[in-house]
């Protein structure tokens, strides 16, 4: 596992981000209140293993193409913190539903085949920070930077998910976790407005540079 300095600040999650974090933690570790998934994927729960496989298979797929994963990817419509106006009346997915689908399926891909350590962390590790830590000293540093730049400049939701998938595959090889609740709420912001999306891209860029510099400083000690 690539070592990186964890920021001291706590992660500030929205109710939606907290729900995504809870969901992926449940997949990884299980939930004592749900006997069907005790132990989670890290504990080889058959329910969790099957769920991770199905979720991973759906990375990049359209919402609704596999209703079996809705249990994991669609928040409770009665949760007014996530759906303040009640259940959506439109047949189109909400920003939160798109982000949850992307984040939770990408988490499953990230976690699959790793039964030793969780690929979600509650620490404030954005995708930018994780990728920056991975890039320093990596033989594929130029490729990693190029992939990150493509994520930052993606012109559509499908392209954003595609480039995120590539980066998550690289992080998977290095056993580097990210905060999927933070990632999911960042993805919501990317869909919200140009201004809010630009703020996310700026923060990801800052996080990348910060983590890269920290890794470099540590190597020079």
PEFEN-V50192 format. One record per helix or strand of 2 or more residues. SS is the DSSP state (H for helix, E for strand). FROM is the first residue (numbers start at 1). TO is the last residue. Records with the same first field share a line. If there is no record, write none. Layout:
SS=FROM-TO + FROM-TO
This chain:
H=15-29 + 35-37 + 41-43 + 46-57 + 67-73 + 95-111 + 127-135 + 141-153 + 157-174 + 180-192 + 194-220
